[in-house]
Amino acid sequence: MLLLILGLIIFLGAHSIHIVAADWRQRQIERFGAGAWKGLFALTSLVGLILMIGGFNAAQETLVLLYAPPDWLRHLNSILTLIAFVLVTAAYVPRNHIKERIGHPMLAGVKIWAFGHLLAIGMLRDVVLFGAFLIWAIVAFVVSRRRDRRAGTVYPRGARQGDVITIVVGLILWAAFALWLHKWLIGVNPLA
């Protein structure tokens, strides 16, 4: 469990710099250059991700059940995860109404993904992993929205084409993950 927690601290810590030290982050980018900063960020994130995965897998040996959710919550999680995939996709597709309205759809998607998994899985390792992501995403979303309001940020107006692309790509990615990748990467068939 310690490895999982260390991985979460490194991964989410790297992704929290813009929340707790935005000015420092900007100074480092100016000092070392955007490329060097992105490289260091990617390397740190990768180390955190590897530790998280290793710690999560190691925690499989000593599973601790905190609560036993009913089966219908697992099915609800599939729907929530589908919504999360569409939201995350909206972060990358230009000119869609989701990004126009939410501003930070990736963070909203992470919140829904983490919340759905907390509803559906009651093992300690899952609560640690998804609980950490849920707390981080809530804080990051609130801070990012406040920063947008202070800066007067206006997101590009959405268009139907952007919406269609967002939904179709999100559905395809969700289906690929639900039908194949989740079992292959995580060892669990979410639709079984």
C-alpha positions in Angstrom: 0.0 0.0 0.0 2.9 2.3 0.7 4.1 2.1 -2.9 0.6 3.0 -4.1 0.5 6.0 -1.8 4.0 7.1 -2.9 3.0 6.8 -6.5 -0.2 8.9 -5.9 1.8 11.6 -4.1 4.3 11.9 -6.9 1.8 11.7 -9.8 -0.9 13.9 -8.2 1.8 16.1 -6.7 3.2 16.8 -10.2 -0.3 17.5 -11.5 -1.0 19.8 -8.5 1.8 22.3 -9.1 -0.5 24.5 -11.1 -2.9 24.5 -8.1 -0.6 25.3 -5.3 2.4 27.1 -7.0 1.3 28.5 -10.4 3.7 31.4 -10.2 6.6 29.2 -9.3 5.7 26.9 -12.2 5.7 29.8 -14.6 9.1 30.9 -13.4 10.5 27.5 -13.9 9.2 27.3 -17.4 10.7 30.7 -18.2 14.0 29.7 -16.5 14.5 26.3 -18.1 12.2 26.5 -21.2 8.9 24.9 -21.9 10.4 21.8 -23.5 12.6 21.0 -20.4 9.7 21.6 -18.1 7.4 19.3 -20.0 10.1 16.7 -20.1 10.6 16.8 -16.3 6.9 16.8 -15.8 6.4 13.8 -18.0 9.3 11.9 -16.4 7.9 12.7 -12.9 4.4 11.7 -13.9 5.7 8.4 -15.4 7.6 7.5 -12.2 4.5 8.2 -10.2 2.3 6.2 -12.6 4.7 3.2 -12.5 4.8 3.3 -8.7 1.0 3.6 -8.5 0.5 0.6 -10.8 3.0 -1.4 -9.0 1.6 -0.5 -5.6 -2.0 -1.2 -6.8 -1.0 -4.6 -8.1 1.0 -5.4 -4.9 -2.0 -4.5 -2.8 -3.9 -7.4 -4.6 -2.1 -9.8 -2.3 -3.7 -8.4 0.8 -7.1 -7.2 -0.2 -9.1 -5.5 2.5 -12.9 -5.2 2.0 -14.2 -1.9 3.4 -17.7 -2.2 2.0 -19.6 -4.5 -0.4 -21.6 -2.4 -2.9 -24.6 -3.9 -4.6 -24.2 -5.2 -8.2 -26.3 -2.4 -9.7 -23.6 0.2 -8.7 -21.2 -1.7 -10.9 -23.5 -1.1 -13.8 -24.0 2.5 -12.8 -20.2 2.8 -12.8 -20.1 1.7 -16.5 -22.5 4.6 -17.4 -20.6 7.1 -15.3 -17.3 5.9 -16.9 -18.9 6.4 -20.4 -19.8 10.0 -19.4 -16.2 10.5 -18.1 -14.8 9.3 -21.4 -16.9 11.8 -23.3 -15.9 14.6 -20.9 -12.2 13.8 -21.2 -12.5 13.7 -24.9 -14.1 17.1 -24.8 -10.9 18.5 -23.4 -9.1 17.7 -26.6 -11.7 18.3 -29.3 -11.9 21.9 -30.4 -15.1 23.9 -30.4 -17.5 21.7 -28.4 -20.3 22.9 -26.1 -19.1 20.8 -23.2 -15.7 22.6 -23.0 -17.5 25.9 -23.6 -19.7 25.4 -20.6 -17.6 23.4 -18.2 -14.2 24.9 -19.0 -12.2 21.9 -17.6 -14.0 18.8 -18.9 -11.0 16.6 -18.2 -11.2 17.4 -14.5 -14.9 16.9 -14.5 -14.4 13.5 -16.2 -11.8 12.4 -13.6 -14.3 13.3 -10.8 -17.0 11.2 -12.4 -14.7 8.3 -13.2 -13.3 8.3 -9.6 -16.7 8.7 -8.0 -18.2 5.9 -10.0 -15.4 3.5 -9.1 -15.8 4.4 -5.4 -19.4 3.5 -5.7 -18.7 0.2 -7.4 -15.6 -1.1 -5.6 -15.2 -1.3 -1.8 -11.6 -2.6 -1.5 -9.1 -0.5 0.5 -6.7 -0.2 -2.4 -9.5 1.1 -4.7 -10.7 3.5 -2.1 -7.2 4.9 -1.7 -6.6 5.2 -5.4 -10.0 6.5 -6.5 -10.5 8.6 -3.4 -7.2 10.4 -4.0 -8.1 11.1 -7.6 -11.6 12.3 -6.6 -10.3 14.7 -4.0 -7.5 16.0 -6.4 -10.0 16.5 -9.2 -12.5 18.4 -7.1 -9.8 20.7 -5.8 -8.2 21.2 -9.2 -11.6 21.9 -10.8 -12.6 24.5 -8.2 -9.2 26.2 -8.3 -9.1 26.2 -12.2 -12.6 27.6 -12.4 -11.8 30.4 -9.9 -8.6 31.2 -11.9 -10.7 31.3 -15.1 -13.1 33.8 -13.5 -10.3 36.0 -12.2 -8.6 36.0 -15.6 -11.9 36.5 -17.5 -11.2 33.3 -19.5 -13.8 32.6 -22.1 -13.7 29.3 -23.9 -14.3 29.1 -27.6 -18.0 28.9 -28.6 -19.1 25.3 -29.2 -20.3 24.0 -32.5 -22.4 20.9 -33.4 -19.5 19.4 -35.3 -17.3 19.5 -32.2 -20.1 18.0 -30.1 -20.5 15.1 -32.6 -16.8 14.4 -32.7 -16.5 14.6 -28.9 -19.4 12.1 -28.4 -18.4 9.7 -31.1 -14.8 9.6 -30.1 -15.7 9.3 -26.4 -18.0 6.4 -27.1 -15.4 4.6 -29.2 -12.7 5.1 -26.6 -15.1 3.9 -23.8 -16.1 0.9 -25.8 -12.5 -0.1 -26.6 -11.6 0.3 -22.9 -14.7 -1.5 -21.6 -14.6 -4.4 -24.1 -10.9 -5.0 -24.3 -8.4 -2.7 -22.7 -9.7 -2.7 -19.1 -9.4 -6.5 -18.9 -6.0 -6.5 -20.7 -4.5 -3.6 -18.6 -6.3 -4.0 -15.2 -7.3 -7.7 -15.3 -11.0 -7.0 -14.7 -13.8 -7.2 -17.2 -16.0 -4.2 -16.2 -19.0 -5.4 -18.2 -19.1 -9.0 -16.8 
